[in-house]
Amino acid sequence: MTESALNREWVALSAAWTKEAREGRNANRNGLLDPPMLAACGEVRGLWALDCGCGEGRFCRKLAERGAAHVLGIDLCEPMIDAARELHGESDHYRVADVQELNFIGDETFDLVISYLNQCDLVDFEANNREVFRVLKSGGRFIIANLHPMRSAVGHWQRTEDGTKEHIVLDRYFEERERHWRMMGVDFTNFHRSLETYVSSFLATGFSITGIIEPTVTPANLERYPELDDELRVPNFIIYCLQKA
Ligand SMILES: C[S@@+](CC[C@H](N)C(=O)[O-])C[C@H]1O[C@@H](n2cnc3c(N)ncnc32)[C@H](O)[C@@H]1O
């Protein structure tokens, strides 16, 4: 599928996506991924940070609130960037751009780069790795949240007749491919790749892997978001912590 066809899907999704983000209703973000993502970012005060595929700017605002000196959010979807600009503060800025081609950014500009559920959407995630490596300062970090490859492979539940979840079906893991599904009423495409494909590319690009996190739900968050109970059984997401030596 071409980049422009993929972008049309995001344009169609953007209004519902922005509404949900602004209402703070997304349990996966609030109860599962944000805490380990923020912990992986660590102290951001004074840093220059880039968010690849920032959507409506949610995580950029969090970095800015935590004292990052300069936050640039980029996204190919214009309505997402328009929405992000509506809420921007002094240190967060937004631009329509393709994360696979960052030629408007000089070498060694950023201390920290985020990719929060964006690499699964890319035709060429390796181009994004190369560009992020180039724009990171030496010692800079790249924190990536992605779909867990075990779930992107197939990932639906086998259920009994009364609907009880028995187990997740895992199949066609080694078949890297487009996945087609429906999200917020829009037909939607992203990509399944194996763990080996992702990790090999990070290492080949020159990154060190300083950590891998498989987020699960804490008892407190499970109480707030009971719909996250699956997360105690199977991993939905993975966070890669990378560093440019
Ligand atoms: C799953 S959303 C995540 C948004 C945001 N990071 C968040 O956590 O709310 C993925 C985002 O990646 C953007 N995207 C997809 N392909 C892109 C590309 N090639 N360059 C820049 N952004 C892209 C989409 O427009 C969408 O906003």
The ligand as a Gaussian input file, in Angstrom:
#p B3LYP/6-31G(d) Opt

LIG

0 1
 C       -1.363000       4.997000      16.290000
 S       -1.235000       6.720000      15.925000
 C       -0.285000       7.265000      17.298000
 C       -0.374000       8.740000      17.552000
 C        0.344000       9.228000      18.811000
 N        1.737000       8.835000      18.818000
 C       -0.364000       8.749000      20.051000
 O        0.198000       7.922000      20.775000
 O       -1.505000       9.173000      20.290000
 C       -0.036000       6.705000      14.610000
 C        0.249000       8.066000      14.003000
 O        1.304000       7.906000      13.059000
 C        1.051000       8.786000      11.962000
 N        1.814000       8.310000      10.799000
 C        1.609000       7.197000      10.072000
 N        2.534000       7.111000       9.103000
 C        3.340000       8.202000       9.219000
 C        4.489000       8.662000       8.519000
 N        4.996000       7.979000       7.483000
 N        5.066000       9.803000       8.937000
 C        4.559000      10.510000       9.960000
 N        3.473000      10.117000      10.672000
 C        2.878000       8.967000      10.306000
 C       -0.451000       8.736000      11.791000
 O       -0.922000       9.836000      11.052000
 C       -0.920000       8.705000      13.251000
 O       -1.132000       9.996000      13.741000

